[in-house]
Amino acid sequence: MLEDGKIDGRQAVYLNITYVIATGLLGVGAIAAGKAKSDAWISSLLATFLSMGIAWLVVKLGSIFPGKTLITYQEDILGKWLGKATSFLYIAFFIHICSIMVREYGDFLMEAFFQHTPLIVFNIIVIALAAFTVRQGLEVLARVNQIFLPLIVLSVLIIVALALPELDYKRLLPLLDTGPVEIFKGSLAPLAWHGEIIAMGMIIPFLIKPSEANKIAFKSLLVVGLIFLISIAGSLAAFGPLTGSMSYPFLNTTRIINIGNVIERVEPLVMIAWVAGGFAKITFFYYISVLGAAQWLKLKDFRPLVLPVGLILVSLSMAVGEKALDIFHFIAHIFPFYGLFFEAGIPLLLLIIALLRIKGRKVS
């Protein structure tokens, strides 16, 4: 078997939460507020509700094809050649998401600490560290993430608690001011992030109790939704209509904190959350990319692909955009539709075809 490791329900929930919120925490509020204005927090709630449908899709497919991943059961549904083609697209999708994250990670480290060091140096270092973890398998990856997630959640809660004296929740009023259409548009970006729960389709066979997949997925999304809601509502209460014009409103929230001129400028808390979460997400998507490629090629071990996929990730991370603004534009304007195509569109089609095939067999 390609992966002998098994993870329990709590580890799976932790993984799901981390890889969804890692990149969305800082910027998703700005994208949602750019459409829904003061109703962006309602857009966030709507996204959480809609994402339950995506979770149901991926869990349902996993239950129909027990022991198989998102990559391997597509041939059962679509036939060998079409199934190979669509599963290859998913591998490319996972690699693309991972490469964007590597680029964002490298850009951040370069701008924050080492401005005269070439970007590719950071990208290589990050991939090298992630590759070491990936080679250890899913169990080690999950255990490492159990260290990172509490840091992320604790950082968010401390920031919001410290910022409370500066927040004015009247800025969230009036309710439904922008109208249902804009609220729906505002929900697409957070929905695309929630929709990354589709990656769970790669690890359901490796759960100690696959029958708990439904509970794991829904519990994960509820926590993700709560964290996004807290960060978006907090940003709106801090900056009101200006939230939509900021790149990272949640980061800016830390800059208004001033407790008796003693506790202020707590940006390092956001950095801790982003650095820990970002590395965990890179490692997880690197892992499922390698695992998926090994399954696609029908290999007995995924480890020989760690290096070549790592080289692809480094190369692609340098090619995804000339500058950070290009990546932000892609994430804000293209990713919601691009992501949802893979997260909801194709899985829905796969489920319909799978159910029709099952019904056809029963009739015959």
Buried (B, 14 or more C-beta within 10 A) or exposed (E): EBBEBBBBBEBBBBBBBBBBBBBBBBBBBBBBBBBBBBBBBBBBBBBBBBBBEBBBBBBBBBEBBEEBBBBBBBBBBBEEEEBBEBBBBBBBBBBBBBBBBBBBBBBBBBEEEEEEEEBBEBBBBBBEEBBEBBBBBBBBBBBBBBEBBEBBBEBBEBBBEBBEEBBEEEBBEEEEBBEEEBBBBBBBBBBBBBBBBBBBBBBBBBBEEBEBBBBBBBBBBBBBBBBBBBBBBBBBBBBBEBBBEBBBBBBBBBBBBBEEEEEEEBBEBBBBBBBBBBBBBBBBBBBBBBBBBBBBEEBEEBBEBBEEBBEBBBEBBBEBBEEBEEBBEBBBEEBBEBBBBBBBEBBBEBBEBBEEBEEEEEEE
